[in-house]
Amino acid sequence: MSPKSKEQFEAIRQKSEATIKSVALELFASKGYNNTSISQIAKAANVSKGLMYNYFDSKEDLLHTILMEAIEEGAGAMEEFLQNRHDPLDELIGITKASIAMVKTNFHYWKLMTALAFQENVITDVKDILEKKQEAIINQIFSIFEHLGAKQPKLEAYLYGAILDGVMVHYINMGEDYPLDEMETYIIEELKRKYGGGGEGRIGRSKDE
């Protein structure tokens, strides 16, 4: 058997690291961060505990890596999405769809984030970064509502964010019993009715109402 090349070793390393992060995310979300040990993660990822420390200095470092990658990925996707759309209502509908799609495709991450929201001491090192990203997103949404003619665009942006957060939390808690697709459709219909020129919507009031 010929020795592995540098590229092959790197590919193996990346695969192992991805497996560890995926397993850790699932365990953190299902068992809780404080109730999950490095040994449990190593066993579930089918690697030795010693090898785990070749990839991550500690459980805290592992969590930090997971959170930072997810934050950057989410912020990047949002920025790319907004850059490619110019109609404010279309932007808002797209954000709604993208937000709900994210919680569907990365359920364990959002379950973990929901749990960590009540454990501030756990995410202290990424709290400032997370808050800055959230502030940037809410300001973008505020600008969208401003262009849509909302009477109080800042409050409308916070209300819209609260609605999406509420939908996600209920879905995380109830799983498949929660009517996620129906809620997505309902929110979009309300946005269209409110800002597409037809009737009175339930999500805030525009300047003309």
Buried (B, 14 or more C-beta within 10 A) or exposed (E): EEEEEEEEEEEEEEEBBEBBBBBBBBBBBEEBBEEBEBEBBBEBBEBEEEEBEEBBEEBBEBBBBBBBEBBEEBBEEBEEBBEEBEEBBEBBBBBBBEBBEBBBEBBBBBBBBBBBEEEEEBBEEBBEBBEEBEEEBBEBBBBBBBBBEBEBBBEBBBBBBEBBEEBBBBBBEEEEEBBBEEBBEEBBEBBBBBBEEEEEBEBBBBEEE
